[in-house]
Amino acid sequence: MAKVIMTCGNLCSGKSTYAEKLGKELRAVVLSIDELMTTVLGRELGDMHDEYVRRCEQYLYKKAAETALAGTDVIIDWGFWKKAQRGYAREFFRQQGIDCEFHYIAVSNEEWERRIAARNAEVLNGRSDVYHIDSGLLEKFRTMFEEPDRQEMDMWIE
């Protein structure tokens, strides 16, 4: 039976790189919230950002379940930053009889800050179309993320 694997980790922790690699290894479908948001809605969402994220998440839950029930493994590439989100996801798939796992991508604070600086340099040099993370946004992300404990994750990747 197909399963759903969900990546968990902070912004710039390597979730998308991990999801793409794992997707190739498993021949799984990768569903990325960032890809959906930027492709369909663009980068400048203003006050609607959180609402669009919520809508996209619900859409991707539905597509992940449909794909798994059709027999193909799915990798969900978004952060699952809050414990409540992770609990919701497990219950959502459990209710549909779909096996699921969480894979946590752990990075140190120093490495996280280095990756954000590298990402911002790519954006400023025009080599990336992701959004720039200023100090205010960085602090917002720092306070939003609830690091899971090891028992909550099925796989812990450092």
DSSP file (Angstrom, degrees, kcal/mol; ACC not computed):
  #  RESIDUE AA STRUCTURE BP1 BP2  ACC     N-H-->O    O-->H-N    N-H-->O    O-->H-N    TCO  KAPPA ALPHA  PHI   PSI    X-CA   Y-CA   Z-CA
    1    1 A M              0   0    0      0, 0.0    68,-0.1     0, 0.0     2,-0.0   0.000 360.0 360.0 360.0 142.5    0.0    0.0    0.0
    2    2 A A        -     0   0    0     66,-0.5    97,-0.6    65,-0.1     2,-0.3  -0.335 360.0-159.1 -72.1 155.4    1.2    3.5   -0.8
    3    3 A K  E     -a   99   0A   0     95,-0.1    71,-2.3    68,-0.1     2,-0.5  -0.854  15.9-122.6-132.2 168.4    2.1    5.9    2.0
    4    4 A V  E     -ab 100  74A   0     95,-2.3    97,-2.2    -2,-0.3     2,-0.5  -0.963  20.2-164.1-113.5 127.3    2.4    9.6    2.6
    5    5 A I  E     -ab 101  75A   0     69,-3.1    71,-3.1    -2,-0.5     2,-0.5  -0.956   7.4-159.8-111.5 127.7    5.7   11.0    3.9
    6    6 A M  E     -ab 102  76A   0     95,-3.0    97,-2.8    -2,-0.5     2,-0.4  -0.916  10.0-138.5-112.4 130.2    5.6   14.5    5.3
    7    7 A T  E     -ab 103  77A   0     69,-2.6    71,-0.5    -2,-0.5     2,-0.4  -0.689  19.6-169.3 -85.9 136.9    8.7   16.7    5.6
    8    8 A C  E     +a  104   0A   0     95,-2.8    97,-2.9    -2,-0.4     2,-0.3  -0.987  29.9 101.6-126.4 135.4    9.0   18.7    8.8
    9    9 A G        -     0   0    0     70,-1.5    97,-0.1    -2,-0.4     3,-0.1  -0.854  63.7 -75.8 164.6 163.8   11.6   21.4    9.4
   10   10 A N    >   -     0   0    0     95,-0.4     3,-1.4    -2,-0.3     5,-0.3  -0.198  66.3 -69.8 -72.7 167.0   12.2   25.1    9.5
   11   11 A L  T 3  S+     0   0    0      1,-0.3    -1,-0.2     2,-0.1   105,-0.1  -0.289 121.7  13.6 -51.9 137.8   12.5   27.4    6.5
   12   12 A C  T 3  S+     0   0    0     -3,-0.1    -1,-0.3     1,-0.1   103,-0.1   0.758  87.7 123.6  63.5  27.2   15.8   26.7    4.6
   13   13 A S  S <  S-     0   0    0     -3,-1.4    -2,-0.1    -4,-0.1    -1,-0.1   0.605  88.3 -98.0 -91.2 -11.5   16.4   23.5    6.5
   14   14 A G  S  > S+     0   0    0     -4,-0.2     4,-2.5    -5,-0.1     5,-0.2   0.593  78.1 137.3 106.6  15.2   16.7   21.4    3.3
   15   15 A K  H  > S+     0   0    0     -5,-0.3     4,-3.1     1,-0.2     5,-0.2   0.918  73.4  47.1 -60.4 -46.1   13.2   20.0    3.1
   16   16 A S  H  > S+     0   0    0      2,-0.2     4,-2.5     1,-0.2     5,-0.2   0.906 112.7  48.8 -66.7 -41.3   12.7   20.5   -0.6
   17   17 A T  H  > S+     0   0    0      2,-0.2     4,-2.1     1,-0.2    -1,-0.2   0.932 115.1  45.9 -61.7 -45.1   16.1   19.1   -1.5
   18   18 A Y  H  X S+     0   0    0     -4,-2.5     4,-2.9     2,-0.2     5,-0.3   0.917 111.8  51.4 -62.7 -44.9   15.3   16.1    0.7
   19   19 A A  H  X S+     0   0    0     -4,-3.1     4,-2.7     1,-0.2    -2,-0.2   0.914 110.7  47.9 -61.8 -43.7   11.8   15.7   -0.7
   20   20 A E  H  X S+     0   0    0     -4,-2.5     4,-2.0     2,-0.2    -1,-0.2   0.923 113.9  46.8 -63.1 -44.5   13.0   15.7   -4.3
   21   21 A K  H  X S+     0   0    0     -4,-2.1     4,-2.2    -5,-0.2    -2,-0.2   0.940 115.6  44.8 -62.9 -47.7   15.8   13.2   -3.6
   22   22 A L  H  X S+     0   0    0     -4,-2.9     4,-2.7     1,-0.2     5,-0.2   0.884 109.4  57.0 -64.8 -38.7   13.4   10.9   -1.7
   23   23 A G  H  X>S+     0   0    0     -4,-2.7     5,-2.3    -5,-0.3     4,-1.0   0.902 109.0  45.7 -59.2 -41.5   10.8   11.3   -4.4
   24   24 A K  H  <5S+     0   0    0     -4,-2.0    -2,-0.2     3,-0.2    -1,-0.2   0.916 112.8  50.3 -67.0 -42.9   13.2   10.0   -7.0
   25   25 A E  H  <5S+     0   0    0     -4,-2.2    -2,-0.2     1,-0.2    -1,-0.2   0.905 121.7  32.6 -61.4 -42.4   14.3    7.1   -4.9
   26   26 A L  H  <5S-     0   0    0     -4,-2.7    47,-0.2    -5,-0.1    -1,-0.2   0.513 103.6-123.9 -92.2  -6.3   10.8    6.0   -4.1
   27   27 A R  T  <5 +     0   0    0     -4,-1.0     2,-0.2    -5,-0.2    46,-0.2   0.937  61.7 154.6  56.3  47.1    9.3    7.0   -7.5
   28   28 A A      < -     0   0    0     -5,-2.3     2,-0.5    -6,-0.2    46,-0.2  -0.633  50.9-107.8-104.1 159.8    6.8    9.1   -5.5
   29   29 A V  E     -c   74   0A   0     44,-2.4    46,-3.0    -2,-0.2     2,-0.6  -0.763  30.3-147.2 -85.3 129.8    4.9   12.2   -6.3
   30   30 A V  E     -c   75   0A   0     -2,-0.5     2,-0.6    44,-0.2    46,-0.2  -0.891   9.6-165.8-101.5 124.1    6.2   15.3   -4.5
   31   31 A L  E     -c   76   0A   0     44,-3.1    46,-3.1    -2,-0.6     2,-0.5  -0.942   9.4-171.2-111.0 112.9    3.6   17.9   -3.6
   32   32 A S  E  >  -c   77   0A   0     -2,-0.6     4,-2.1    44,-0.2    46,-0.2  -0.904  21.0-160.0-111.3 124.2    5.2   21.2   -2.6
   33   33 A I  H  > S+     0   0    0     44,-1.5     4,-2.9    -2,-0.5     5,-0.2   0.883  96.5  53.0 -67.6 -37.3    3.2   24.1   -1.1
   34   34 A D  H  > S+     0   0    0     43,-0.6     4,-2.7     2,-0.2     5,-0.3   0.923 109.3  48.9 -63.5 -43.2    5.9   26.6   -2.1
   35   35 A E  H  > S+     0   0    0      2,-0.2     4,-2.2     1,-0.2     5,-0.3   0.926 114.3  45.6 -61.6 -45.1    5.8   25.4   -5.7
   36   36 A L  H  X>S+     0   0    0     -4,-2.1     4,-2.4     2,-0.2     5,-0.5   0.939 114.8  47.4 -63.7 -47.4    2.0   25.6   -5.8
   37   37 A M  I  X>S+     0   0    0     -4,-2.9     4,-2.4     1,-0.2     5,-0.9   0.943 117.0  40.4 -61.9 -49.7    1.9   29.0   -4.2
   38   38 A T  I  X5S+     0   0    0     -4,-2.7     4,-0.5     3,-0.2    -1,-0.2   0.870 117.4  48.5 -72.1 -34.4    4.5   30.7   -6.3
   39   39 A T  I  <5S+     0   0    0     -4,-2.2    -2,-0.2    -5,-0.3    -1,-0.2   0.934 125.9  25.3 -69.5 -45.3    3.4   29.1   -9.6
   40   40 A V  I  <5S+     0   0    0     -4,-2.4    -2,-0.2    -5,-0.3    -3,-0.2   0.875 137.8  22.2 -88.1 -40.4   -0.3   29.9   -9.2
   41   41 A L  I  <<S-     0   0    0     -4,-2.4    -3,-0.2    -5,-0.5     3,-0.2   0.601  93.8-135.5-109.8 -13.9   -0.3   32.9   -7.0
   42   42 A G     << -     0   0    0     -5,-0.9    -1,-0.2    -4,-0.5    -2,-0.1  -0.341  34.0 -73.8  83.8-171.7    3.1   34.5   -7.3
   43   43 A R  S    S+     0   0    0      1,-0.2     2,-1.2    -5,-0.1     3,-0.2   0.732 109.9  72.6 -99.6 -25.3    5.2   35.9   -4.5
   44   44 A E        +     0   0    0      1,-0.2    -1,-0.2    -3,-0.2    -6,-0.0  -0.698  49.0 143.6 -98.4  87.5    3.5   39.1   -3.4
   45   45 A L    >   -     0   0    0     -2,-1.2     3,-1.8     1,-0.2    -1,-0.2   0.590  28.4-176.2-102.5 -13.1    0.4   37.9   -1.6
   46   46 A G  G >   -     0   0    0      1,-0.3     3,-1.6    -3,-0.2     4,-0.3  -0.212  67.5  -4.0  56.7-136.0    0.2   40.6    1.1
   47   47 A D  G 3  S+     0   0    0      1,-0.3     4,-0.3     2,-0.1     3,-0.3   0.646 131.3  62.2 -67.2 -16.3   -2.5   40.2    3.7
   48   48 A M  G <> S+     0   0    0     -3,-1.8     4,-2.8     1,-0.2     5,-0.3   0.499  74.3  98.5 -87.5  -3.5   -4.0   37.1    1.8
   49   49 A H  H <> S+     0   0    0     -3,-1.6     4,-2.5     1,-0.2     5,-0.2   0.918  83.5  44.5 -52.6 -54.1   -0.8   35.0    2.3
   50   50 A D  H  > S+     0   0    0     -3,-0.3     4,-2.2    -4,-0.3    -1,-0.2   0.872 114.1  50.2 -62.9 -37.5   -2.0   33.0    5.3
   51   51 A E  H  > S+     0   0    0     -4,-0.3     4,-2.3     2,-0.2    -1,-0.2   0.915 111.2  48.7 -66.4 -42.2   -5.5   32.4    3.8
   52   52 A Y  H  X S+     0   0    0     -4,-2.8     4,-2.7     2,-0.2    -2,-0.2   0.883 109.4  52.8 -65.5 -37.1   -3.9   31.2    0.5
   53   53 A V  H  X S+     0   0    0     -4,-2.5     4,-2.7    -5,-0.3    -2,-0.2   0.945 109.1  49.9 -60.7 -47.0   -1.6   28.9    2.5
   54   54 A R  H  X S+     0   0    0     -4,-2.2     4,-2.0     1,-0.2    -2,-0.2   0.924 112.8  46.4 -58.0 -46.1   -4.6   27.4    4.3
   55   55 A R  H  X S+     0   0    0     -4,-2.3     4,-2.1     1,-0.2    -1,-0.2   0.912 112.8  49.2 -64.1 -43.3   -6.4   26.8    1.0
   56   56 A C  H  X S+     0   0    0     -4,-2.7     4,-2.7     1,-0.2    -1,-0.2   0.896 108.7  53.5 -65.0 -39.5   -3.4   25.3   -0.7
   57   57 A E  H  X S+     0   0    0     -4,-2.7     4,-2.5     2,-0.2    -1,-0.2   0.933 108.8  48.9 -60.3 -45.4   -2.8   23.0    2.3
   58   58 A Q  H  X S+     0   0    0     -4,-2.0     4,-1.9     1,-0.2    -1,-0.2   0.900 112.0  49.3 -62.3 -40.1   -6.4   21.7    2.1
   59   59 A Y  H  X S+     0   0    0     -4,-2.1     4,-2.4     1,-0.2    -1,-0.2   0.924 111.9  48.1 -62.8 -44.9   -6.0   21.1   -1.7
   60   60 A L  H  X S+     0   0    0     -4,-2.7     4,-2.7     2,-0.2    -2,-0.2   0.846 107.3  55.6 -69.9 -33.2   -2.7   19.3   -1.2
   61   61 A Y  H  X S+     0   0    0     -4,-2.5     4,-2.4    -5,-0.2    -1,-0.2   0.950 110.4  46.7 -58.1 -47.6   -4.1   17.1    1.6
   62   62 A K  H  X S+     0   0    0     -4,-1.9     4,-2.5     1,-0.2    -2,-0.2   0.926 114.5  45.7 -61.6 -46.2   -6.9   16.0   -0.8
   63   63 A K  H  X S+     0   0    0     -4,-2.4     4,-2.5     2,-0.2    -1,-0.2   0.877 111.3  53.0 -66.7 -37.6   -4.5   15.4   -3.7
   64   64 A A  H  X S+     0   0    0     -4,-2.7     4,-2.6     2,-0.2     5,-0.2   0.930 111.4  45.9 -62.5 -45.1   -2.1   13.5   -1.4
   65   65 A A  H  X S+     0   0    0     -4,-2.4     4,-2.7     2,-0.2     5,-0.2   0.928 113.2  49.3 -64.3 -45.4   -4.9   11.2   -0.2
   66   66 A E  H  X S+     0   0    0     -4,-2.5     4,-1.2     1,-0.2    -1,-0.2   0.914 113.5  47.1 -59.0 -43.3   -6.2   10.6   -3.8
   67   67 A T  H  <>S+     0   0    0     -4,-2.5     5,-2.0     2,-0.2     4,-0.3   0.924 113.6  46.4 -67.6 -45.2   -2.7    9.8   -5.0
   68   68 A A  H ><5S+     0   0    0     -4,-2.6     3,-1.6     1,-0.2   -66,-0.5   0.914 111.3  51.6 -64.3 -42.5   -1.9    7.4   -2.2
   69   69 A L  H 3<5S+     0   0    0     -4,-2.7    -1,-0.2     1,-0.3    -2,-0.2   0.763 104.8  57.9 -66.5 -23.0   -5.2    5.7   -2.5
   70   70 A A  T 3<5S-     0   0    0     -4,-1.2    -1,-0.3    -5,-0.2    -2,-0.2   0.516 128.5 -98.7 -82.9  -5.3   -4.5    5.2   -6.2
   71   71 A G  T < 5S+     0   0    0     -3,-1.6     2,-0.4    -4,-0.3    -3,-0.2   0.583  84.3 116.4 106.1  10.9   -1.3    3.4   -5.2
   72   72 A T      < -     0   0    0     -5,-2.0    -1,-0.3   -70,-0.1    -2,-0.2  -0.940  63.1-119.0-116.4 133.1    1.5    5.9   -5.5
   73   73 A D        -     0   0    0     -2,-0.4   -44,-2.4   -47,-0.2     2,-0.4  -0.317  29.8-151.5 -62.6 150.3    3.7    7.1   -2.6
   74   74 A V  E     -bc   4  29A   0    -71,-2.3   -69,-3.1   -46,-0.2     2,-0.5  -0.979  12.0-158.5-129.0 138.6    3.5   10.9   -1.9
   75   75 A I  E     -bc   5  30A   0    -46,-3.0   -44,-3.1    -2,-0.4     2,-0.7  -0.981  12.8-154.2-112.1 120.3    6.0   13.2   -0.4
   76   76 A I  E     -bc   6  31A   0    -71,-3.1   -69,-2.6    -2,-0.5     2,-1.0  -0.865   7.3-158.8 -97.1 118.4    4.4   16.4    1.1
   77   77 A D  E     +bc   7  32A   0    -46,-3.1   -44,-1.5    -2,-0.7   -43,-0.6  -0.758  46.8 100.7-104.5  87.1    7.0   19.2    1.1
   78   78 A W  S    S-     0   0    0     -2,-1.0   -71,-0.1   -71,-0.5    -2,-0.1  -0.945  75.4-103.7-154.9 170.0    6.0   21.8    3.6
   79   79 A G        -     0   0    0     -2,-0.3   -70,-1.5   -71,-0.2   -73,-0.0   0.753  22.2-154.8 -74.1 -30.6    7.2   22.6    7.0
   80   80 A F        +     0   0    0    -72,-0.2     6,-0.1     1,-0.1    -1,-0.1   0.971  27.1 174.0  47.7  57.3    4.5   21.4    9.4
   81   81 A W        +     0   0    0     64,-0.1    65,-2.8   -73,-0.1     2,-0.4   0.735  49.7  62.8 -71.1 -25.8    5.9   24.0   11.8
   82   82 A K  S  > S-     0   0    0     63,-0.2     4,-1.8     1,-0.1     3,-0.3  -0.811  76.3-133.9-108.6 143.5    3.2   23.6   14.6
   83   83 A K  H  > S+     0   0    0     -2,-0.4     4,-2.3     1,-0.2     5,-0.2   0.877 108.9  56.7 -58.1 -38.6    2.6   20.5   16.6
   84   84 A A  H  > S+     0   0    0      1,-0.2     4,-2.4     2,-0.2    -1,-0.2   0.878 104.6  52.1 -63.0 -37.4   -1.2   20.9   16.0
   85   85 A Q  H  > S+     0   0    0     -3,-0.3     4,-2.4     2,-0.2    -1,-0.2   0.903 109.6  49.4 -63.8 -40.5   -0.6   20.8   12.2
   86   86 A R  H  X S+     0   0    0     -4,-1.8     4,-2.3     2,-0.2    -2,-0.2   0.900 111.4  48.7 -66.9 -40.0    1.4   17.6   12.6
   87   87 A G  H  X S+     0   0    0     -4,-2.3     4,-2.3     2,-0.2    -2,-0.2   0.911 110.9  50.8 -64.3 -42.2   -1.4   16.0   14.7
   88   88 A Y  H  X S+     0   0    0     -4,-2.4     4,-2.9     2,-0.2    -2,-0.2   0.927 110.0  50.4 -59.4 -45.7   -4.0   17.1   12.2
   89   89 A A  H  X S+     0   0    0     -4,-2.4     4,-2.2     2,-0.2     5,-0.3   0.931 110.2  48.5 -62.4 -47.0   -2.1   15.6    9.3
   90   90 A R  H  X S+     0   0    0     -4,-2.3     4,-2.4     1,-0.2    -1,-0.2   0.930 114.9  45.6 -58.3 -45.3   -1.6   12.2   11.0
   91   91 A E  H  X S+     0   0    0     -4,-2.3     4,-2.6     2,-0.2    -2,-0.2   0.901 108.8  56.4 -66.7 -40.7   -5.3   12.1   11.9
   92   92 A F  H  X S+     0   0    0     -4,-2.9     4,-0.6     1,-0.2    -1,-0.2   0.939 114.7  37.6 -55.2 -50.1   -6.4   13.1    8.4
   93   93 A F  H ><>S+     0   0    0     -4,-2.2     5,-2.7     1,-0.2     3,-0.6   0.867 113.2  56.8 -74.0 -35.3   -4.5   10.3    6.8
   94   94 A R  H ><5S+     0   0    0     -4,-2.4     3,-1.8    -5,-0.3    -2,-0.2   0.912 102.6  55.8 -59.8 -42.9   -5.3    7.8    9.5
   95   95 A Q  H 3<5S+     0   0    0     -4,-2.6    -1,-0.2     1,-0.3    -2,-0.2   0.746 109.2  47.5 -63.3 -22.4   -9.0    8.4    9.0
   96   96 A Q  T <<5S-     0   0    0     -3,-0.6    -1,-0.3    -4,-0.6    -2,-0.2   0.347 118.0-110.9 -99.5   5.6   -8.6    7.4    5.3
   97   97 A G  T < 5S+     0   0    0     -3,-1.8     2,-0.5     1,-0.2    -3,-0.2   0.779  70.8 141.2  73.1  27.3   -6.6    4.3    6.0
   98   98 A I      < -     0   0    0     -5,-2.7    -1,-0.2    -6,-0.1    -2,-0.2  -0.896  50.3-130.2-107.6 126.0   -3.4    5.8    4.6
   99   99 A D  E     -a    3   0A   0    -97,-0.6   -95,-2.3    -2,-0.5     2,-0.3  -0.477  33.2-177.2 -68.2 141.4   -0.1    5.1    6.3
  100  100 A C  E     -a    4   0A   0    -97,-0.2     2,-0.3    -2,-0.1   -95,-0.2  -0.980  13.9-166.9-142.7 156.8    2.0    8.2    6.9
  101  101 A E  E     -a    5   0A   0    -97,-2.2   -95,-3.0    -2,-0.3     2,-0.5  -0.964  15.0-138.7-137.8 153.0    5.3    9.2    8.3
  102  102 A F  E     -a    6   0A   0     -2,-0.3    53,-1.8   -97,-0.2    52,-1.7  -0.970  13.0-165.8-111.6 131.1    7.0   12.4    9.4
  103  103 A H  E     -ad   7 155A   0    -97,-2.8   -95,-2.8    -2,-0.5     2,-0.5  -0.970  11.1-153.3-115.7 116.9   10.7   13.0    8.4
  104  104 A Y  E     -ad   8 156A   0     51,-3.1    53,-3.4    -2,-0.5     2,-0.8  -0.783   3.6-154.2 -95.9 128.8   12.3   15.9   10.4
  105  105 A I  E     - d   0 157A   0    -97,-2.9     2,-0.4    -2,-0.5   -95,-0.4  -0.888  19.0-164.4-101.0 106.4   15.2   17.8    8.8
  106  106 A A        +     0   0    0     51,-3.2     2,-0.3    -2,-0.8   -97,-0.0  -0.775  14.1 169.7 -98.0 133.0   17.2   19.2   11.7
  107  107 A V        -     0   0    0     -2,-0.4   -97,-0.1     3,-0.0   -94,-0.0  -0.986  35.1-109.2-135.7 149.7   19.8   21.9   11.3
  108  108 A S     >  -     0   0    0     -2,-0.3     4,-2.6    50,-0.1     5,-0.2  -0.282  32.7-110.2 -69.2 161.7   21.6   23.9   13.9
  109  109 A N  H  > S+     0   0    0      1,-0.2     4,-2.5     2,-0.2     5,-0.2   0.886 120.0  52.9 -60.0 -38.7   20.8   27.6   14.4
  110  110 A E  H  > S+     0   0    0      2,-0.2     4,-2.1     1,-0.2    -1,-0.2   0.930 111.5  44.4 -63.6 -45.5   24.2   28.5   12.9
  111  111 A E  H  > S+     0   0    0      2,-0.2     4,-2.5     1,-0.2    -2,-0.2   0.887 111.8  54.3 -66.1 -38.1   23.6   26.4    9.8
  112  112 A W  H  X S+     0   0    0     -4,-2.6     4,-2.1     1,-0.2    -2,-0.2   0.937 110.0  45.7 -60.9 -47.7   20.0   27.8    9.5
  113  113 A E  H  X S+     0   0    0     -4,-2.5     4,-2.2     1,-0.2    -1,-0.2   0.877 111.7  52.6 -64.7 -37.6   21.2   31.4    9.5
  114  114 A R  H  X S+     0   0    0     -4,-2.1     4,-2.3     1,-0.2    -1,-0.2   0.915 109.8  48.9 -62.8 -43.1   24.0   30.6    7.0
  115  115 A R  H  X S+     0   0    0     -4,-2.5     4,-2.6     2,-0.2    -2,-0.2   0.880 110.1  50.8 -65.9 -38.0   21.4   29.0    4.6
  116  116 A I  H  X S+     0   0    0     -4,-2.1     4,-2.8     2,-0.2    17,-0.2   0.920 110.1  49.8 -65.8 -42.6   19.1   32.0    4.9
  117  117 A A  H  X S+     0   0    0     -4,-2.2     4,-2.1     2,-0.2    -2,-0.2   0.911 112.4  48.0 -61.2 -41.7   22.0   34.3    4.1
  118  118 A A  H  X S+     0   0    0     -4,-2.3     4,-2.0     2,-0.2    -2,-0.2   0.907 111.8  49.9 -65.6 -41.5   22.9   32.2    1.1
  119  119 A R  H  X S+     0   0    0     -4,-2.6     4,-2.2     1,-0.2    -2,-0.2   0.936 110.2  49.8 -61.6 -46.7   19.3   32.2    0.0
  120  120 A N  H  X S+     0   0    0     -4,-2.8     4,-2.8     1,-0.2    -1,-0.2   0.883 108.5  53.1 -61.4 -38.5   19.0   35.9    0.3
  121  121 A A  H  X S+     0   0    0     -4,-2.1     4,-1.9     1,-0.2    -1,-0.2   0.904 108.2  50.7 -62.9 -40.7   22.2   36.4   -1.7
  122  122 A E  H  <>S+     0   0    0     -4,-2.0     5,-2.6     2,-0.2     6,-0.8   0.907 112.5  46.9 -62.1 -42.4   20.7   34.2   -4.5
  123  123 A V  H ><5S+     0   0    0     -4,-2.2     3,-1.6     4,-0.2     5,-0.2   0.944 112.5  48.4 -64.5 -48.9   17.5   36.3   -4.5
  124  124 A L  H 3<5S+     0   0    0     -4,-2.8    -1,-0.2     1,-0.3    -2,-0.2   0.802 110.9  51.5 -64.8 -29.3   19.4   39.6   -4.5
  125  125 A N  T 3<5S-     0   0    0     -4,-1.9    -1,-0.3    -5,-0.2    -2,-0.2   0.385 116.1-114.8 -87.2   3.3   21.6   38.4   -7.4
  126  126 A G  T < 5S+     0   0    0     -3,-1.6    -3,-0.2     2,-0.2    -2,-0.1   0.669  85.9 115.8  75.1  16.7   18.6   37.4   -9.4
  127  127 A R  S   <S+     0   0    0     -5,-2.6     2,-0.3    -6,-0.2    -4,-0.2   0.386  72.7  42.5 -98.5   3.3   19.4   33.7   -9.4
  128  128 A S        -     0   0    0     -6,-0.8    -2,-0.2    -5,-0.2    -1,-0.1  -0.996  58.6-155.0-147.4 146.1   16.4   32.7   -7.4
  129  129 A D        +     0   0    0     -2,-0.3     2,-0.1     2,-0.1     3,-0.1   0.241  62.2 109.9-106.2  12.9   12.7   33.6   -7.5
  130  130 A V  S    S-     0   0    0      1,-0.1     2,-0.2   -11,-0.1    -2,-0.1  -0.350  79.7 -85.6 -77.8 169.7   11.9   32.8   -3.9
  131  131 A Y        -     0   0    0      1,-0.1     2,-0.2    -2,-0.1    -1,-0.1  -0.484  38.7-111.8 -83.2 149.6   11.2   35.6   -1.5
  132  132 A H        -     0   0    0     -2,-0.2     2,-0.8    -9,-0.1    -1,-0.1  -0.515  24.4-139.3 -74.2 140.8   13.8   37.6    0.4
  133  133 A I        -     0   0    0    -17,-0.2   -13,-0.1    -2,-0.2    -1,-0.1  -0.873  21.7-169.9-108.3 102.5   13.9   37.0    4.1
  134  134 A D     >  -     0   0    0     -2,-0.8     4,-2.6     1,-0.1     5,-0.2  -0.244  42.0 -91.5 -82.0 178.0   14.5   40.3    6.0
  135  135 A S  H  > S+     0   0    0      1,-0.2     4,-2.1     2,-0.2     5,-0.2   0.850 125.7  51.9 -62.7 -35.4   15.2   40.5    9.7
  136  136 A G  H  > S+     0   0    0      2,-0.2     4,-1.9     1,-0.2    -1,-0.2   0.926 112.6  44.1 -66.4 -44.3   11.5   40.9   10.6
  137  137 A L  H  > S+     0   0    0      2,-0.2     4,-2.6     1,-0.2    -2,-0.2   0.879 111.1  55.6 -67.3 -37.7   10.5   37.9    8.6
  138  138 A L  H  X S+     0   0    0     -4,-2.6     4,-2.3     1,-0.2    -2,-0.2   0.920 108.8  46.8 -59.9 -44.4   13.4   35.9   10.0
  139  139 A E  H  X S+     0   0    0     -4,-2.1     4,-1.9     2,-0.2    -1,-0.2   0.879 110.0  53.8 -67.2 -37.0   12.3   36.7   13.6
  140  140 A K  H  X S+     0   0    0     -4,-1.9     4,-1.7     1,-0.2    -2,-0.2   0.942 111.2  45.3 -60.2 -47.6    8.7   35.7   12.6
  141  141 A F  H  X S+     0   0    0     -4,-2.6     4,-1.6     1,-0.2    -2,-0.2   0.890 109.4  56.3 -63.4 -38.8    9.9   32.3   11.3
  142  142 A R  H  < S+     0   0    0     -4,-2.3    -1,-0.2     1,-0.2    -2,-0.2   0.893 113.4  39.8 -60.8 -39.8   12.1   31.8   14.4
  143  143 A T  H  < S+     0   0    0     -4,-1.9    -1,-0.2     1,-0.2    -2,-0.2   0.725 111.5  57.3 -84.4 -21.5    9.1   32.3   16.8
  144  144 A M  H  < S+     0   0    0     -4,-1.7     2,-0.3    -5,-0.2    -2,-0.2   0.830  85.0  91.6 -77.3 -32.2    6.6   30.3   14.7
  145  145 A F     <  -     0   0    0     -4,-1.6     2,-0.7    -5,-0.1   -63,-0.2  -0.482  55.8-164.1 -76.4 127.1    8.5   27.0   14.5
  146  146 A E        -     0   0    0    -65,-2.8    -1,-0.1    -2,-0.3    -3,-0.0  -0.910  20.6-138.3-107.4 103.5    7.7   24.4   17.1
  147  147 A E        -     0   0    0     -2,-0.7   -64,-0.1     1,-0.1   -66,-0.0  -0.387  20.4-127.3 -63.7 132.9   10.5   21.9   17.0
  148  148 A P        -     0   0    0      0, 0.0     2,-0.2     0, 0.0    -1,-0.1  -0.329  16.2-118.1 -74.5 161.2    9.2   18.4   17.4
  149  149 A D    >>  -     0   0    0      1,-0.1     3,-1.3    -2,-0.0     4,-0.7  -0.627  32.0-105.6 -91.9 164.2   10.5   15.9   19.9
  150  150 A R  G >4 S+     0   0    0      1,-0.3     3,-0.7    -2,-0.2    -1,-0.1   0.817 117.6  59.0 -61.6 -32.9   12.1   12.7   18.6
  151  151 A Q  G 34 S+     0   0    0      1,-0.2    -1,-0.3     3,-0.0     0, 0.0   0.767 100.4  57.6 -67.7 -24.2    9.1   10.5   19.6
  152  152 A E  G <4 S+     0   0    0     -3,-1.3     2,-0.3     2,-0.0    -1,-0.2   0.736  99.6  70.2 -77.5 -22.7    6.8   12.6   17.4
  153  153 A M    <<  -     0   0    0     -3,-0.7   -50,-0.1    -4,-0.7     3,-0.1  -0.711  62.1-155.5-101.3 146.9    8.9   11.9   14.2
  154  154 A D  S    S+     0   0    0    -52,-1.7     2,-0.4     1,-0.3   -51,-0.2   0.749  89.2  20.9 -85.9 -28.5    9.3    8.7   12.3
  155  155 A M  E     -d  103   0A   0    -53,-1.8   -51,-3.1     2,-0.0     2,-0.5  -0.995  65.5-159.7-143.1 136.1   12.7    9.7   10.9
  156  156 A W  E     -d  104   0A   0     -2,-0.4     2,-0.5   -53,-0.2   -51,-0.2  -0.970  12.6-168.9-118.9 116.3   15.2   12.3   12.2
  157  157 A I  E      d  105   0A   0    -53,-3.4   -51,-3.2    -2,-0.5    -2,-0.0  -0.921 360.0 360.0-113.5 123.8   17.7   13.6    9.6
  158  158 A E              0   0    0     -2,-0.5   -50,-0.1   -53,-0.2    -1,-0.1   0.381 360.0 360.0-113.6 360.0   20.7   15.7   10.7
